[in-house]
Amino acid sequence: MTKQTGRFGGRNGWAIDYRVFNTSAMTAPGVTVTKFLGMAKSETAIALNRRTDTRNDFKNHVEHSDILRQYIGTDQRKIVINLYKYFVEKQSENPDSPRLTYKQMLLEISKSSGIGQRTIQTTLSEYESQGTVSSPSKERFRPTIIEKIDEFDKNAIRQKIHNFWRNREVPTIKKMLVAINEDETLPNMKRTSFQAVLKDLQFEYVKKNRETHSRTWLDTTVKSSRDAFLEGLTTGQKEPSGKGKRLIVLHIGSSDGFVPGGLLCFESKTNSTDYHDEMNGDTFYEWFVRILPLLIENAIIVMDDASYHSVKKCKIPNKSWKKQKIIDWIESRGEIVTHPICKNDLMKEVRKLKDTYDKYVIDEYAKDNKKLVLRLPPYHCELNPIELAWSSVKSYVRTHNNTFKIKDVLELLKKGVGNVTTEMWTNFVGHVIKEEDKFLNLDHLSDEVMDEEPDEGERLLRRQHLRLFWQFTERLADV
């Protein structure tokens, strides 16, 4: 990193980021098609109406079943397929009989099964395309522990682990889990969840190898809003509800300060608390193209690996792709595919070509304009000085915001950006350089700590000596 960039933090180093203020019945022996149709009618009518219907009630229900669009399971879907096959087979056996159109066949199946025509049509389409039918999934989406923890908590967890090395102590699962669960600012986790987080943070288990809150003064004498009203006092500043629209902000800066004209701020269109719903690769690219001429030549642009920064120029095939689609992708790159070939061999060919075509849109555009994009490792936001600049801006907005109106927040935001001076940016960059040095020293420190630990042979030798010592002591006791 030092050799390539001339050390981050010089005049050419720019920090970039953004923030946001019954088929079994059909095959049973002795069951004819007529009997099966009767069973289908009765069973379906019972399932849909939950009562014993007369024939007229059942017909009325069938006529309105399209409006209901009822949920049907796999067994009922298979009944629809079998009925469809029955009518097709019946027509093929009697070519002189009147031919049923597709809509007429849907109506006949609907009358026979009591299922709506729209549902029947969907079921038949699924069977024709996939060759099978299945029940719609009723499972609710449950976020994993990885999705529940945000980037800042992940970074704090990583810092906790590194502190063990700085204290010259080997971080084991048990020690790390105790330290994290004792920290009230971090989520409480179990061992299996913590191991999943470690894997997401790209920590590896090896054997003998290295691998703001705001403060405010409160009047404790005011016990309730009624007391405050009677005494002519207040209950303190009204806190925002957290609901409503938000501002999405994008900026770029270096040791020379925020780049003039680089600010992009727009109001969210939804009340979502996640700005990912609003920011996308197109919006970021348009801003990036606009601000690139404002930077000096050969500038190094530092950014994280957010999805909006990481739009690929072309999609790279993976195992979820269909085989023919992978073949088309390889052949479109001028390569020859010999047949027959399995998907695993195709993926080997893809891996050979990946380095050539796995490019980011932003990186290539910057390179064409004599700029270089330097991407940070995942969850290493402390290596980007703009994080400290955003902390200063948000602190200013939080301190002076007393109306919680979007227009007032926008004006405070602009003032907060203007209050971040060149001297402050220089200090931010200097702080990041110190953090870089810590990471560089951490590798050497972890090596030293692991070298001080006895290897497996030494441990076995110590155990053998200890066993002989106790045997000798027991013999002395017997004497």
N, C-alpha and C positions, 0 to 999 in steps of 0.2 A: 504493500500500500504506500509506503514512504517513497520507494523508488519510482513508482508509477506516477504519483500525484505531486511529488515534490513536497510532501507532507501536507495533510489537509489543514486548512486554516490560513493559507496565504491569500494574496489578493485574488488568485484565480479560483479559490475554493468557495463554492456557493452552496448554501443549504436550502433545501426546498421541502415544503410540506404544506398541509392544509388542516384546518381544524373547524369545529362547529361549536359556536356558542349554541228326482229319484229315478236315476237311470237304471238302477238295479231291477226295478219292476218290469222294465221293457225286456230285459234279457232273462227273466225268471221263467222256468219251464212251465208250460201250460197256459201262458198268458198270450192271448192273441192281440192283434192290433186294436180290434174293437174293444176288448176288455181294457187294454191300456189307455185308450182314449177316454173311456168312462172313468178310470181311476184318475187320470190327469184332470178331468173336469172337476170331480168331487174333491180331490185333494187341494187343488188350486183355489176352488171356491171357498173351502174351509179356511185356507191360509189367508185369503184376502178379506173375507167378510167377517171371520171370527164367529160365525153363526151358521145354522142350517138354512140355506137359501132355497127358495122354490126356483123352478126353471126360469120363470119370468124375471125374478129378482136377479138371477145370475146373468141373464142376457143384458139386463139394464146395466149391471156392473161392468160387463165386458165393454159396452158401448162407451162408458166413461173412463175406462182404464187408462186411455191415453192422457187424460187430464191428471190422473193420480201419479203416473210415472213411478210405480211402486218399486221398492228394492227387491230384487230377486236373487236367490243364491245360485250356486253351481248346479244343484240338482234340477231346479226349474229351468235354467238355461239349457241343460242337456235335454230336457223334455221338448223344448222349442226346436232343438236341432233334430231330434228324432221325428217329431211331427213334420218338419220340413222334408226330411228324407222320405217319410211315408207318402206324402203328397206327390213328390217327384217320382217315386217308384210307381205309384198308382197310375200316374199319367203315362209313364213309359210302357206299362203293361197293357193299357187300354188306349192305343193311339187314335181310335175312332171317337173317343169321348171328347167333350168340349175341353179345349185347353184353357187353363187358368193363367191369367196374367200375374205378374209379381205382386201387385197390390191386392188382387183377389186372393192370392195364396196367403198373404199376410193377414187378411181378414179372416180366412178360414182357420188359420193357426190360432188367431186371437180368440175366435169363438170356441175353439176346442180346448184351449188352455186357460182362458180367462186372463191372459196377460196382454198388456197394451201393445198396439201395433208399432209404436215408436221403439219400445223396449225390444220387441221381436226383431225389428230391422237392425238395431244396434247389435244385438246378439249374433245375428246371421253375418253381419259385416265383420265382427270380431273373429268368428269361426272361419270365414273365408280367407282372412288375411293371416291369421295365426295358426289355424288348424286345431284350435282348442278354445275352451271358454273357461273363465274363472270368475269368482266372486269379487266385487269391488272391495278394495282394501278399506277397512274401518279403523286401521291403526292411526293413532294420533302421533304427530311429530313430537318427539322428546329430545330436546337439545342435549348433547353430550357435555361432559365436564370441560372439554376443550372449547366448546362454543359458549359456555357460561362465563369463562374467565376472559377478561379483556386483555389488550396488549400491555397495559401498564402493570396489571397484576402479574402477568407472565414475566415481565422484566424484573419486577420486585422479587419474584421467586428465584429467578436466575441469580440475582445479586445475593440473595440469602445463601445460595449454594456456593458461590464464589467466596463468600466471607469465611467459609470453613477452610478453604485453601489459604486465604490470607492469614488465618489464625494457626496455620500449620497443623491442620486437623483433617483427617480423611473423611469426606462426607459420605456417610452410609444412608440408606433409605430411612432407617429408624431415626437417626439424628436429624436429618433434614425435615422429616415429617413433623417431629416434635417442635422444631424451630418455627416452621411455617404455621402450624396450628396454634402456637402460643402468640402469634402476631395477630392482633385484633383487626388490623387493616387488610389482612389477606383471608381468602375463603378457607373454611375448614374442610379438609379432605381426608378420605380414607386411603389406605395403602394402594389399592388397585387404581383409584382415580389419580393419585399422585404419580404412579408409574406411567399412566397415560399422558399426563402433563409433561413429565420428563422426556418421554419419547417425542412429543410434539415440539419441545424445546431443543430437540436434537442432542440430548445428552445420551451417552452410551455407557453401558455397564461393562467395565473391563476389570481384569485381574492383573494387578501389578503392572499397570500400563496407564498412560495418561489419556489417557484418552485426549393538598393545600387546603389544607383546609383553612377557612377564614376564621378570624377571632373577633369577638365583639364583647362589649361590656353589657351586662344585664343587671337590672335593678331587682334584686331578690326579695325586696319588700313588697313588690306587686305580685299578689298571689293569683289574681284572676282579672278578667277584663272588667268585671263589675267594680272591683276595688280601684282599678285605674280610672274608671269613669267618675266615681265618687271623689277621688283625690285630685282629679284634673290632670292625671298622668297618662302615659301611653304604655302599651304592652311591648314596645320595641318596634323595630323595623318589620314591616310586613314581608314575609318570605314569598318568593314566587312559587307558583303551583307546579312548575315544571311542564305544564301543558302549553299548547299553542305552537305557533310557527317559530322557526329558528333561522339564524343566519349561517350560511356556509361560506367560509373564508379560505382564500388561497393566496399565498404570497411567496416571495423568494428574497433572500438576502445573503450578505457575506460580511466580512470584517469591515467593509465600507458602509454597512447599514442596509436597511431594506432598499431594494431597487426601486427608484421612482417610476411610477406607472405600472408596477408589478402586482398591485393589489386587485384581486377579484373577489367581490362579495355579492352574494345574491340571496334572496329570501327563499326558504324552502316552500314547496307547493303543498306539502302535506304536514300533518302534525306528528309524523313519526319521530321517535327519539334517535333513530339510527340514520346518520347522514349518508350512509351507503345507498339508501333508497333514492337519493337525489344526485350525488356525484357519480359520474361514469367516465369511461375512457374517452368518449367523444368530447365532453366538456373540458376535460383536462388537456386533451390534445390541442383544442382550439386555443386555450390559454397559453400552452407551452409554445405554440407557433408564434403567438403574439409577443411574448416576452423574450424570446431567444435573441432577436436583434438588439435588445437592451443590454445584453451581457458582453463583456470584453471577449476578444478572440482567444481561443484555446482555454476557455473557462471550464472548470470541472464542476459538474452539477451533482450534488449528493442528494439521493432520495432513497426512501425505503422501498419494500417490495409490495406495496399495496396493489390491489388488482387493477386500479385505474392507471397506475404507472406501468403495468406489466402486460399490456395488450400485445399479443404476438402478431407478427406480420403474416404468418400462415399457421394453421392448426397442424399439430404433429399427431399422427395416428397413435392410438393406444389400443389395448386389447378389447375394449368395448366396441370398437369399430367393426363393421361387417368385413368379412374377408375380401370381397370384391372391391370394396371401397379402399382398403389398404393397398391392394394391387394397383388400382387406378392411381393412387397417390404416388407410389414408387415409380410407375411407368411414366407419369407426367414429369418426373425429374430426370428422365433420360436413361433410366435403368431398365434392364431386361429381367423379367420374372420368368423362370422356368417352371413349367407345370408337370406333374402336380406338386404342390407345395403346401405345407401346413402353416397355420397362423403364427406359431412360435418362430419358424424360420423367417416369416415375413417381418416380424417384429425385430429380428436381428438385423435385417437390412435397413429397417427404419432407424435403428440406433446408430448405424454407420453414417446415415445421412443427417442425423439430428443436429449435429454441431454446425452444419452448413446452413440449415434452414430455420433453426430455432432462434429467431432474432426478435427483439422487441421493437415496436414501432417508434417509440420515443428515442431509444438509443440510436437507431439508424438515422433518424431525422437529425438528431444532434450531431452525429458524426459527419453527415453531409454538410453541416454548417460550422464545421471546425470547432465543435464542442465535444466534451466527453461526459458521459453519465456514469457516476460511481454509485453502485447500489450497496446499501448497508445489509448486514446479515439480519435475519428475522429477529424481532424483539430486541433490537439494540438501539432504541430511540435515544439513549444517552450519548450516542456518537453523532448526533445531529444537533448543532448549536441552535437551530431555529426552535427547538423544543423549549429552550430557556427564554428565547424571545417571546414565544407564545405565552409562556407563564407570566411574563411581565405584562403583556397586553391584557390577558384575562384578569390579572390582579387589579389593573387600573379600572377595567370595566366593572368588576365586581364591587370595588370600593365606591365608585361614583354613581352606580346605577340605583336609583330610588323610585323610578316610575315603572320599570319593567316593560316599557313600550318598545316595539321593534325599531321605530325611527330613532328614538333616543339611544338605544343600544348601538345602532349603526354609527351615530355621531361619536359616541364614546369609543367605539372600536377604532375609528380613524384617528382620534386623538391619542389613543393608547399606542397605535403603531408609530405615530410621530414622536412619542416620548422615548422610544427605544433609540438611543443615540449610538453614534459610531463607537464610542468608548465602551458602551455596554456590549455591543457586538464583538468587539475585540476580546473582552473578558470571557464572553461565551465561547468563542473559538479556542481561547487558551484553556478553558476548563475541559473542552472536548479532547484537546491534545493530551492533557493529564490522564483522562480516562483511557485513551489509546495506550499510553505507557503502562497503565495498570494491567490491561489485557496482555500486552507483550510480556510483562514480568510474570503474569500468572502461569503461563506455560512452563517457564523455568522453575517456578516455585512448586508447581504440582509434581514436576519430575523429581525435585529434591525430596519432597515429602514421601513420595512413593519409594524412592531409593532407600530412605531410612527405615521403611517397613521391611521386616524379614520376609524372604521369599518362602515358597512352599517347602523346599528342602530344609531350610533353617528351622522352620516351625516343627517339622517332623523330628529333627534332631533334638530340639529342645524338649519335645514331648517324651522322647525316648530317654533322655537324661533324667527328666523329672520322674519317669516311671522307675528307673533303676535306683534313684535316690530314695523313693518311698519303699521299694523292696528292701534296700539295705537298712533303712530305719526300722522296718518291721522285724528283720532278723536280729538287730541289736536289742529290740524290745523283748524278743523271745529269749535271748541269752540272759 
